[in-house]
């Protein structure tokens, strides 16, 4: 678990060690990268005071260009974008890195993934070895970062794919979350994980990991709850949520959140859709309502089944083509045994949002607009005596 930041920011478990965040233990890093094979990279892009944006890259497996992962998407509210989601709903297959960035950078994300494939995965003669519809998700950072600068480039995206690691995900003002706002405090990137004991097909015990990464950019200050405590309402009552002057601009009334859920439990696409829905429980516990102008889009994927992609699949069966049905053996969990995974996804989503806010730092950005970080001293004072 990450140590105390030198500027006083820290993850929620270090600020509130007695808080209850569900009954399942965390993974070693308490990060989405606790799921074996999942790799992440975050890059902030801040060339000057008017630009605070970035890119978060998630590789579902190191060999994503050879093997797809089963996946499912859930749209809680649709005022947002996740490219490739139609194909995910059609086939249940994730065959792309997941890029999370700003609204104005979706095109650069799409171009970056596509260009990476053309640079690194072409056959002789120039053909590409795999079918690809890149998965690019966004939330809006235009209050603190000038979107007209188009600071994210395809090169940044390609660098993220090449640099992704299994290290703990950096949190707060980092990656695609660099300029994001959550419950009117500084938001950003957060992550968490849970470990659920289960059984493999042979009857032997096995630990399954559920990891979550969020890009949190939504909500009103007064609806913020932490560990069941209405922190936002208490701060409002104490006069610590001062209204902005009438001539001072304000972020949109609600923003968006992207939640990525990963697991090594053997789940098929319809089960992963169900798992993705449970992230809504975690979001609701923190105070998100899925408001009309909020993009709340969740994707869950499993690393348990390796599904050969496109040409690789055809090459593995000489004489077969796309008109000859071919059996493929996959593993899946019993639907009647999934409650622990559901709880783990909800709890990890809740904690990931807290970590994004607790690790984020105050920021002054585009046009001198300022967004404060959540005061962790106030949070400790309010929450500890109510636990």
Number of C-alpha atoms within 10 A of each C-alpha: 13 13 9 13 10 7 8 13 22 23 26 24 16 14 18 18 10 12 17 12 19 16 13 17 14 22 21 13 18 25 27 33 31 27 28 17 16 23 24 25 25 28 24 20 20 17 10 10 15 20 25 30 31 27 27 29 29 23 25 27 22 15 12 19 22 19 23 24 25 25 29 30 26 23 20 19 18 17 17 21 19 24 20 19 25 12 16 20 17 9 13 22 22 31 31 25 24 25 29 31 31 28 18 20 26 22 14 20 31 20 18 24 26 18 16 17 19 16 12 11 16 13 10 8 6 10 10 16 19 19 13 19 19 23 23 26 31 27 34 29 29 22 23 26 27 20 21 9 10 14 19 26 17 19 16 20 30 20 16 25 24 12 14 18 20 18 15 20 25 19 29 31 29 29 28 34 36 34 36 37 35 29 25 25 25 28 35 32 33 33 32 31 31 31 24 20 12 17 14 15 10 6 8 8 11 14 13 21 25 36 29 33 29 30 34 31 31 32 26 19 19 18 17 23 21 20 20 16 18 17 21 21 17 16 18 14 11 10 10 12 15 9 8 9 8 7 6 7 10 14 16 17 14 21 28 30 30 25 27 25 31 29 30 20 26 20 29 22 23 15 22 26 22 17 32 28 24 22 29 24 18 22 23 17 21 24 23 24 19 24 18 13 16 25 27 29 29 26 27 29 31 29 23 18 19 16 21 19 21 18 14 15 15 14 12 10 10 8 8 13 13 8 6 8 8 9 6 6 6 12 13 15 16 10 9 6 11 18 11 17 23 19 22 31 31 28 27 30 33 29 30 32 30 28 25 33 33 28 28 31 22 15 22 16 21 20 13 12 16 16 23 15 21 22 15 18 10 12 19 13 11 17 19 15 7 10 12
